[in-house]
């Protein structure tokens, strides 16, 4: 499902203008990103939680040349679905 379809569906269901829904979605994504950048867990009730995790630097070997490379540390986000979402998907 693309962004346009999501906006249309939410707009229709909540009786809001498409511009309002786009602004809500942008704000939601911004809050999620800010929370994860600060190292906080972001919980969306009924949907799941987004948890930032720091991966430390590591050594890897390039598959074709065999050279060893140092991969820098990075921040990743792990998503854990809620029990409600899991049960809705399984039905």
C-alpha positions in Angstrom: 0.0 0.0 0.0 1.4 3.3 -1.0 1.3 6.6 0.9 -1.5 8.1 -1.3 -3.8 5.1 -0.5 -3.1 5.2 3.2 -4.0 8.9 3.3 -7.2 8.4 1.3 -8.3 5.5 3.6 -7.6 7.4 6.8 -9.2 10.5 5.4 -12.4 8.6 4.5 -12.6 6.8 7.8 -12.0 9.8 10.0 -13.9 12.3 7.8 -10.8 14.6 7.6 -9.3 16.5 4.8 -6.3 14.8 3.0 -4.0 17.7 4.0 -4.9 17.2 7.6 -4.1 13.4 7.4 -0.8 14.1 5.7 0.1 16.6 8.4 -0.8 14.0 11.1 1.3 11.3 9.4 4.2 13.6 9.0 4.0 14.6 12.7 3.7 11.0 13.8 6.8 10.0 11.8 8.7 13.0 13.1 7.9 12.1 16.7 8.9 8.5 16.0 12.3 9.6 14.6 13.0 12.1 17.4 12.2 9.5 20.0 14.5 7.0 18.4 17.3 9.5 17.9 17.1 10.4 21.6 17.4 6.7 22.5 13.8 6.3 23.8 11.5 3.5 23.0 8.5 4.6 21.0 5.3 2.7 21.8 2.2 2.9 19.6 -0.6 1.2 21.6 -2.3 -1.6 19.6 0.4 -1.5 16.9 3.8 -2.1 18.6 7.0 -0.6 19.8 10.0 0.8 18.0 13.3 0.4 19.9 16.6 2.0 18.9 19.6 -0.3 19.2 23.2 0.7 18.8 25.4 -1.7 16.8 29.1 -1.4 17.6 31.8 -1.3 15.0 33.0 -4.6 13.6 35.4 -6.2 11.2 34.0 -7.8 8.0 35.6 -9.4 5.0 34.8 -8.2 1.5 33.5 -11.2 -0.4 35.2 -10.7 -3.8 38.5 -9.1 -2.7 39.0 -10.8 0.7 40.0 -7.5 2.2 39.1 -6.8 5.8 36.9 -3.7 6.4 36.0 -1.8 9.5 32.2 -1.2 9.6 31.4 1.9 11.7 28.9 1.8 14.5 25.3 2.7 13.7 21.9 3.1 15.2 19.2 0.7 14.0 15.5 0.5 14.9 13.8 -2.8 15.9 10.1 -3.2 15.7 8.2 -5.5 18.0 4.5 -5.9 17.1 1.9 -5.8 19.8 -0.2 -8.8 20.8 -3.2 -7.1 19.3 -1.5 -6.7 15.9 -0.2 -10.2 15.9 -3.7 -11.7 16.6 -5.3 -9.5 13.9 -2.7 -10.7 11.3 -3.1 -14.4 12.3 -6.9 -14.2 11.7 
